[in-house]
Amino acid sequence: MKKIILICFSLLLVLTGGCSMNDNNAETVKPKDMNPKDLPQVPAFQDEKTREYMVSTKEEEPGYYLLESRLKGFRMLFPEDAEYSNSETSKTNESLFFDSFNKKTNIVMNASVKFYQNESFINEPENMLDIISGKNEYKGDFEKLETKDKDIYFASRQENFDKEETPSYIFLGYIKSKKQDYLGMEYSFMFSCSANANTCKQNPKDNEEKVKKIINSTTFGDM
């Protein structure tokens, strides 16, 4: 009887081990290496350059997947309707630009994030905020949002371009790691009505919630 139980237990270990290996192998296949037909039918995966940044096909939250930078310096939630537009990468810094277009609301989002590591000025939030303010022509204050692993500096403003009836809403700021010195990221998100839109009504609060969802999800890697 003991012998039968031992054989059954050994067989169970083999079977479960085999399943685990298969699961792990499946997880190692990156979206960039998969057939686009097998990927989610959304811009984040159907655009060739964008899917290079996507960690997996698992939806982290409704409408959001996980993105990882090329330097593996940070991860963050990425909207399913967003696409890569440009990037700049060096040994220590990385900039990523992406856009999205909501067909239901006719709202365009233009976003950029710039990751820094091993730069002395990263540990000086006031200097960083001065730099960010200058880049975005912002003269106000920043709200500080603290989490367990990072400090987030957040601000917003609106601007009318070319005498538009509906203003564009801009959200900007800086994220500083608490776990490691000289590690941080600046960000800028702009929401505006599509130039071809017949109707477009923005809700600044919805825009703000979207930006905060993305920046709050940001995690820095062990560099």
Beta strands, then each sheet from edge to edge (+ up, - down):
strand 1: 64-68
strand 2: 74-79
strand 3: 82-89
strand 4: 94-102
strand 5: 107-117
strand 6: 143-146
strand 7: 150-159
strand 8: 168-177
strand 9: 183-193
strand 10: 219-220
sheet 1: 1+ 2- 10+
sheet 2: 3+ 4- 5+ 9- 8+ 7- 6+
end
